[in-house]
């Protein structure tokens, strides 16, 4: 069974078609990339899948369940988590505290217990901190746990945001341009984290403009242009597709994509 199934999704804004009849499936442990030029509908697609926008047509299925139009909090409880193009980090909190916030779905909430700081609350806080430390080790940020998030370099903030998304224990993770603004070293660190996530069994759907990253790590690639699917397949299939070259990669981008596989 697929972890995510998108079936004929369509949405319009003020008469402008943002998505039209988009369909694909993503398997557990798969890295599935969505690419295309600016305005192709990539982030809109993410927003429909993650419940921010209701589709005008089509269905979204998560692990076989029809979740079309469910709000983000209910989707999170069913195993979907995401990051955004712009950093959504609590800069005045510590690195560990940022991840602890992401554990709220797995914590018991009782006003009286928290008011009187009962032993159960202290035990829960210790468990949440331990989980946060495990996730920091997973994204190679252990030595920064007690640093204020605002003091971190940009690439570390990107990994912190991914770690917080993982704190909900997702089965499906949507990453919206996780390497945007990163230098080559930071991009390589993001690359390693994404591959580790997939290796753990989580399905990863990735929107990204860095073609070297996309071509290197993606199992399959889905290409959008003006809200419509123009290609889907392996990295080799996509980078040699004449329609993709014309709409997005260009000949220079095709050569860059090819080098990513060398």
C-alpha positions in Angstrom: 0.0 0.0 0.0 1.2 3.5 -0.8 1.9 5.9 2.1 0.5 8.8 0.1 -1.9 8.8 -2.9 -2.8 12.0 -4.7 -5.7 11.4 -7.1 -6.7 14.0 -9.6 -6.1 17.1 -7.5 -7.3 20.4 -8.8 -7.6 23.9 -7.2 -8.2 27.4 -8.6 -7.8 30.8 -7.2 -9.9 33.6 -8.6 -10.3 31.7 -11.9 -6.6 30.9 -12.2 -5.9 27.2 -12.2 -3.1 26.4 -9.7 -3.4 22.6 -10.0 -5.1 20.5 -12.6 -5.6 16.7 -12.4 -2.3 16.0 -10.5 -1.9 12.3 -9.4 0.9 10.3 -8.0 1.7 7.8 -5.2 4.6 7.6 -2.7 5.7 4.4 -1.0 7.1 4.1 2.5 10.8 4.8 2.8 10.8 6.5 -0.7 12.3 9.9 -1.5 9.9 11.5 -4.0 10.8 14.9 -5.4 8.4 17.5 -6.9 10.1 20.0 -9.2 9.2 22.7 -11.7 9.6 26.4 -12.5 8.4 29.1 -10.2 4.6 29.3 -10.2 4.3 25.6 -11.2 2.1 24.8 -8.2 4.6 22.9 -6.0 3.9 24.7 -2.7 0.2 24.9 -3.5 0.3 21.1 -3.9 2.0 20.8 -0.5 -0.6 23.1 1.0 -3.5 20.9 -0.3 -1.9 17.7 0.8 -1.2 19.1 4.3 -4.7 20.5 4.8 -4.1 24.2 4.4 -6.1 24.4 1.2 -9.2 22.3 0.4 -9.0 21.0 -3.2 -11.7 21.7 -5.7 -11.3 18.3 -7.2 -9.6 15.1 -6.3 -8.6 13.1 -3.2 -5.7 12.7 -0.9 -5.2 9.4 0.8 -2.7 8.8 3.7 -1.8 5.2 4.3 -5.0 4.2 2.5 -7.3 6.5 4.4 -9.1 9.4 2.6 -7.9 12.5 4.4 -9.0 15.1 1.8 -9.6 18.4 3.4 -8.7 17.4 7.0 -7.1 20.2 9.0 -3.3 20.0 9.7 -3.7 19.0 13.3 -5.8 15.9 12.4 -3.3 15.0 9.6 -0.5 15.3 12.1 -2.2 12.8 14.3 -2.4 10.5 11.4 1.3 10.7 10.7 1.9 13.7 8.3 4.4 16.4 9.1 6.0 19.2 7.0 8.4 22.0 6.9 8.0 25.3 5.1 10.1 27.4 2.7 10.6 30.1 5.4 12.1 29.1 8.7 9.4 28.5 11.4 11.8 28.3 14.4 11.4 29.8 17.9 14.6 31.8 17.9 14.5 32.7 21.6 14.1 29.1 22.7 17.0 26.7 23.0 17.6 24.2 20.3 16.3 21.3 22.5 13.2 23.3 23.5 12.3 23.8 19.9 12.1 20.1 19.4 10.3 19.5 22.7 7.5 21.8 21.4 7.1 19.4 18.5 6.4 16.5 20.9 3.1 18.0 22.1 1.0 15.4 20.2 2.6 12.6 22.3 2.2 14.3 25.7 -0.6 14.0 28.2 -2.1 17.4 29.2 -3.6 17.9 32.6 -4.0 21.4 34.0 -3.9 20.4 37.6 -0.9 18.1 37.2 1.1 20.8 35.5 -0.1 23.5 38.0 1.3 21.4 40.9 4.2 20.0 38.9 3.3 16.4 39.9 5.9 13.6 39.5 4.1 12.5 36.3 4.8 15.9 34.7 8.4 15.8 35.7 8.8 12.2 34.2 7.1 13.3 31.0 9.4 16.3 30.7 12.4 14.1 31.1 11.1 11.7 28.4 10.4 14.6 26.1 13.9 16.0 26.6 15.4 12.5 26.0 13.5 12.2 22.7 14.7 15.7 21.7 18.3 14.8 22.4 17.9 11.6 20.2 16.6 13.7 17.4 19.4 16.2 17.7 21.9 13.4 17.5 20.0 12.2 14.4 20.5 15.5 12.6 24.0 16.0 14.1 23.2 18.9 16.4 23.8 17.3 19.8 26.5 19.8 20.8 24.1 22.7 20.3 21.2 21.4 22.4 21.3 24.2 25.0 22.2 27.0 22.6 19.6 29.6 21.8 18.2 28.8 18.3 18.7 32.3 17.1 22.5 31.9 17.5 22.7 29.0 15.1 24.1 29.2 11.6 21.6 29.0 8.8 22.2 25.4 7.8 21.9 24.2 11.4 18.5 26.0 11.6 17.3 24.1 8.5 18.3 20.8 10.2 16.7 21.9 13.5 13.4 22.5 11.6 13.5 19.0 10.1 14.2 17.5 13.6 11.2 19.3 15.0 9.0 18.0 12.2 10.3 14.5 13.1 9.4 15.0 16.7 5.7 14.2 15.8 6.9 10.8 14.7 5.6 11.1 11.1 5.1 8.3 8.6 5.1 11.0 5.8 7.3 14.0 5.8 6.9 16.9 3.4 10.0 19.1 3.0 9.5 22.4 1.2 12.8 23.6 -0.1 14.9 22.3 2.8 18.2 23.4 1.2 17.1 26.8 0.1 19.8 29.4 0.9 22.3 26.7 2.0 25.9 26.6 0.9 27.3 23.4 -0.6 28.5 22.0 2.8 25.1 22.8 4.4 23.3 21.2 1.5 25.4 18.0 1.9 24.3 17.9 5.5 20.7 18.2 4.5 21.2 15.5 1.9 22.6 13.1 4.6 19.7 13.8 6.9 17.0 13.2 4.2 18.6 9.9 3.3 18.7 8.8 6.9 15.0 9.7 7.3 14.0 7.6 4.3 16.2 4.7 5.5 14.3 4.8 8.8 11.1 4.0 6.9 9.5 7.4 6.6 8.3 8.5 3.2 9.8 11.8 2.2 8.2 14.2 -0.4 10.6 16.9 -1.4 10.1 20.2 -3.2 13.5 21.6 -4.1 15.2 23.8 -6.7 18.7 22.4 -6.1 18.9 19.9 -9.0 22.1 18.3 -7.8 20.4 17.4 -4.5 17.2 16.3 -6.2 19.0 14.1 -8.8 21.3 12.6 -6.3 18.9 11.4 -3.6 15.4 11.0 -5.2 14.0 7.6 -6.0 11.4 9.2 -8.3 10.7 12.7 -9.5 7.4 14.4 -10.5 7.6 17.5 -12.7 4.9 20.2 -12.7 4.5 23.1 -15.0 1.6 25.6 -14.7 -0.1 23.3 -12.3 0.0 20.3 -14.6 2.1 17.1 -14.6 4.5 17.0 -17.5 6.7 14.1 -16.5 7.4 11.5 -13.8 10.1 8.9 -13.4 13.7 8.3 -12.4 16.3 11.0 -12.4 17.6 9.8 -15.8 14.1 9.8 -17.2 13.4 13.3 -16.1 16.7 15.0 -17.0 16.4 13.6 -20.5 12.8 14.5 -21.1 12.5 17.1 -23.8 9.4 18.7 -22.3 11.1 19.1 -18.9 14.2 20.5 -20.5 12.1 23.1 -22.3 9.9 24.0 -19.4 12.4 24.0 -16.5 15.9 22.6 -16.7 17.2 24.1 -20.0 20.3 22.6 -21.5 22.6 24.0 -18.8 20.3 22.6 -16.1 20.3 19.2 -17.9 24.1 19.1 -17.8 24.1 20.1 -14.1 21.6 17.4 -13.3 23.6 14.8 -15.2 26.8 15.7 -13.2 24.9 15.1 -10.0 24.7 11.4 -11.0 28.5 11.1 -11.8 
